[in-house]
Amino acid sequence: MKEEKPKIKDKSHRYFRDKIGNEYGWALTFDDVICEPGYTDFNPDDVNLETKLGPYNLKLPIISASMDTVTEDEMAIELALLGGLGVLHRNCTYEKQLQMVEKVKRARSFIVENVATVHPDDQISVVRHKMEDLNISGFVVVDENNKVVGICTARDLPFDERENPKVKEVMTKNPIYGEIGISQDEALNKLYDIRKEKLPLVDSEGKLVGLITIKDLKPEFPNASKDEKGRLLVGLGISPSFPSRLQDAEIFEKIDGLCDIFMTDVADVFKKNDLLNIKNLIEHTTTPIIIGNIGGYDAAEYILTKLDFPDDRVVGLKVGMGSGSICTTTLQTGVGAPTLFACAEVADALATYGTEKTIIADGGFKNPGDLTKAFAVGADAIMSGHLFAGCTESPGYVDTIGGRKVKVYRGMGSKEARALGTYVDDRYIASQKRLSEGVSDYVPFVGPVKGVIDQLYEGLKNGFIYSGARDIGAAKHIKLRKVTYSGKIESSAHDLLGRK
């Protein structure tokens, strides 16, 4: 999708900063401004929220944060199906990161390449364990030469879990298979003919090379975010440093071969060592990278002009510092960059140097209307943890406190998150030991993430309509006005019984 560039009226390239009064030294937040209504010359159905993220297009410019109480494989899968993107957290081992990436790439793809298999002599207890661990319902059965000899699904397992026969005793033998190059329509027709849900793909020697499942052929999610192979897109929050241990480096290379987008997961990446480490990271990987977080014009300018990063590798910048509801960085240090302010700063830097990179506005979102404001100051996509932490798909269990269902939501700088190990120590200042830059608390349980996405989509779409913006490129022309405290009260529900 080609977006219209904002028209910069003078050579100082202060278009976005001047919108929100940065020339006066203000660092405004979402609640400090309001979008001015604009002329709408299009139908509501003409609104296009598609955005570009490196080499990929997202139908929905919404991304879940790489936090351990927000995004693991379940959240990433659901958001990708809905047109957005989930960014997996890094507060875990590289092995677990690889497992999460594999689960997302395996889900809903037209052809599953890394097929989960079992051997005919495996015990059913092994199959049950693998099904639970991988969250799948069946396996292709292969022999020592990787030749397909059967299919074993949950329907084949004995009802009594105490029974533990071998796979070859319960599997479906001599399964129908497809050959390399089969089309989606051909595969779907073959599955309908044999009334099966899985179709193994074999080469000329009968060896397994892939798998097609019927659920992945049905167009249930037309807006799904997919790669060139039809697999769901997935992002991963990463350290700015390439793994130092050989074993970790080998696993990370596998992650690099599967993941679609890396996002450096650092509170403030505008530090010499972090940026030099990213330069080294780029030399050892192939996945497009979004650098973050940064909070101002100077940081963006330095990255664009001093480091000579390849344009096809560094595809975006993640902006904002200290705005998250569970982040206490600004409180503890006095340093921060509200997301609205940071977006305007970075957008002007990109305009100054004529560089097209994706700007991700990260954190501080409380209401759907905040999203419209972010796009008005140059954002191309938004990232949030708070909006998704209470969803069914977020990690953790649903608790009940005072009769209300809740889920845990914590900052990655909280003592609770850092107690799991040293995985995110370099997200903050390396020498920091006792100072927490985040808190752990509860958020209301809100049910499936689809309900949250539907509300955000409608709010953003209506915001574009009221402002006269047909797409994200046009949204960058939306006019913003400073709003007083009284104006903020007036724009919310007020003067009602039970509301103060």
C-alpha positions, -999 to +999 in steps of 0.1 A: +000+000+000+015+033-010+010+060+016+009+097+008+037+116+025+029+145+047+036+179+030+063+196+049+057+234+046+093+245+053+128+233+053+130+228+091+109+197+088+089+204+120+056+194+106+047+169+133+064+186+162+047+219+155+013+201+156+017+194+193+037+225+205+071+209+208+086+243+199+075+255+234+093+226+251+062+207+258+062+169+259+025+162+254+006+130+260-025+116+243-048+132+269-033+166+262-046+168+226-078+162+206-082+156+168-100+183+149-130+172+127-122+172+090-140+171+057-150+135+047-155+129+010-155+091+011-178+063+023-171+045+056-163+013+038-135+031+019-114+035+051-082+015+047-061+007+078-034-013+061+001-005+070+036-016+059+060-033+083+093-039+065+086-062+036+052-071+049+017-055+049-006-057+079-043-052+073-045-040+109-018-016+123-020-031+158+008-050+175+010-067+209+039-059+232+068-083+238+059-088+275+057-121+294+022-114+306+010-103+271+024-122+242+033-158+237+024-181+208-014-181+215-017-143+214+006-141+184-014-166+164-048-149+171-035-114+164-020-126+131-052-142+121-070-109+128-046-089+106-022-076+132+010-089+147+021-104+180+057-099+192+069-127+214+086-118+247+122-127+256+120-133+293+128-170+287+154-194+272+162-194+236+148-229+234+114-216+245+116-187+221+122-211+193+093-233+204+069-203+204+081-191+170+076-227+156+041-229+170+031-197+153+047-206+120+030-240+121-004-227+128-028-221+099-001-223+072-010-237+038+019-261+039+035-271+072+072-277+064+086-287+098+061-315+103+056-331+137+062-368+133+062-400+154+076-435+148+055-466+144+071-481+175+065-451+197+042-456+227+009-438+227+020-421+260+047-403+239+021-392+214-002-378+241+027-359+256+037-344+223+002-334+214-001-315+247+033-299+243+029-288+207-008-281+210-016-302+179-041-330+173-022-354+151+011-367+136+024-381+104+039-415+111+073-421+094+098-449+094+136-447+098+139-434+062+114-407+067+088-425+045+052-420+053+036-451+067+005-437+085-014-410+103-021-409+140-046-384+153-064-378+186-093-398+173-070-429+171-060-428+207-075-452+232-102-437+254-086-452+285-054-433+291-041-464+310-038-482+277-004-477+261-001-495+228+024-487+201+015-462+173+015-488+146-014-506+164-038-477+163-027-455+133-044-451+100-023-471+076-015-464+039-028-428+040-036-408+009-009-382+002-002-354-022+029-345-042+051-314-042+035-286-063-001-295-054-024-264-055-046-253-026-078-262-046-064-296-055-054-303-019-089-292-007-107-314-032-085-344-023-092-340+014-129-337+007-128-369-014-111-390+013-129-372+041-097-366+060-083-335+077-046-340+070-028-346+037+010-355+039+032-342+010+059-366-003+087-364-028+093-389-056+108-414-031+078-412-008+096-393+018+078-367+039+084-331+029+053-313+042+017-315+055-015-298+045-045-296+069-080-287+059-084-259+085-055-241+068-072-242+034-105-227+045-105-189+041-118-182+076-095-152+081-092-132+049-072-104+066-046-127+082-010-115+083+010-141+063+044-146+048+052-155+012+046-192+021+012-186+036+024-190+072+013-165+099+036-136+106+053-134+140+077-110+157+102-115+185+115-091+211+153-096+212+184-085+231+205-060+211+234-084+215+240-116+196+241-146+219+276-152+234+271-189+242+276-213+213+245-234+221+224-202+223+238-189+191+229-221+173+193-219+185+191-183+176+202-190+141+172-214+138+150-186+152+165-162+126+155-186+098+118-187+109+109-154+125+096-125+103+105-094+124+129-088+152+123-059+175+152-049+199+136-049+233+154-021+252+139+007+274+163+032+258+184+020+229+202+054+224+234+041+240+267+035+223+271-001+233+236-011+224+238+004+190+272-012+183+258-045+195+229-041+170+254-035+142+271-068+151+237-085+154+228-074+119+260-090+105+250-123+120+213-124+111+190-120+081+157-111+097+145-075+093+149-055+125+130-027+142+152-007+166+138+005+198+130+021+220+140+057+212+124+089+225+134+118+204+147+135+172+184+132+181+182+094+186+165+089+153+190+113+135+219+094+150+206+060+139+199+073+104+232+092+099+259+077+120+256+039+119+252+031+083+226+004+089+213-014+057+179-001+048+166-036+040+176-048+075+166-019+098+130-014+086+115+006+115+119+025+148+099+018+180+093+049+199+082+060+234+098+057+268+081+054+302+044+056+290+032+021+298+008+017+326+031-007+344+063+012+336+079+034+363+111+044+345+101+081+344+091+081+380+123+064+392+147+083+370+130+115+359+137+106+322+110+097+297+094+104+263+056+103+261+046+083+230+028+112+213+058+135+218+082+108+207+063+099+175+063+135+164+100+139+170+110+107+151+085+114+123+102+147+116+136+132+117+126+106+091+111+134+069+143+155+073+164+127+059+139+114+034+139+080+049+108+057+048+108+035+079+079+022+099+073+041+131+057+020+159+041+040+187+048+019+218+028+023+250+005+047+268-027+037+250-059+037+272-087+042+247-093+036+210-092+074+204-055+074+214-047+054+183-060+081+160-039+107+177-008+085+173-013+083+136-018+120+134+018+126+146+034+102+122+029+066+136+025+038+111+015+012+137+008+011+174+020-014+201+004-020+234+006-044+263-021-029+285-048-033+259-042-071+256-030-082+290-065-091+302-074-112+272-080-150+271-049-155+249-024-137+271-002-159+293-013-167+328-045-178+345-077-160+353-080-151+390-109-137+410-104-108+434-134-092+451-158-111+428-141-097+397-121-117+372-086-105+366-052-114+351-017-105+362+000-077+342+036-067+350+063-045+335+095-062+323+114-040+347+094-052+377+111-073+403+086-101+395+096-103+359+133-100+366+131-128+392+128-154+364+165-149+355+188-126+336+170-128+303+159-091+303+187-076+323+201-057+293+167-042+287+177-016+313+210-002+326+233-031+329+247-022+364+212-017+378+206-043+406+180-030+430+160-003+412+128-016+396+115+002+366+081-015+365+053-028+387+032-060+388-006-057+393-039-069+379-060-059+350-097-069+343-102-101+324-118-091+291-123-123+272-110-132+237-087-107+220-110-105+191-134-084+211-107-060+220-095-058+184-131-052+172-134-022+196-101-008+186-108-012+149-142+005+151-128+033+172-099+039+149-120+036+117-146+061+131-117+084+142-104+085+106-139+092+093-146+121+116-111+135+108-115+131+071-087+106+067-092+077+043-060+059+052-029+061+075-011+083+050-040+108+051-042+105+089-008+122+091-026+154+080-051+153+108-050+186+128-045+184+166-055+209+192-043+213+228-071+206+252-075+220+287-083+200+318-119+212+315-120+201+279-108+167+288-137+164+313-162+176+287-150+150+262-158+122+286-191+111+301-200+137+327-228+152+347-245+119+353-256+101+384-229+078+397-202+097+377-180+124+392 
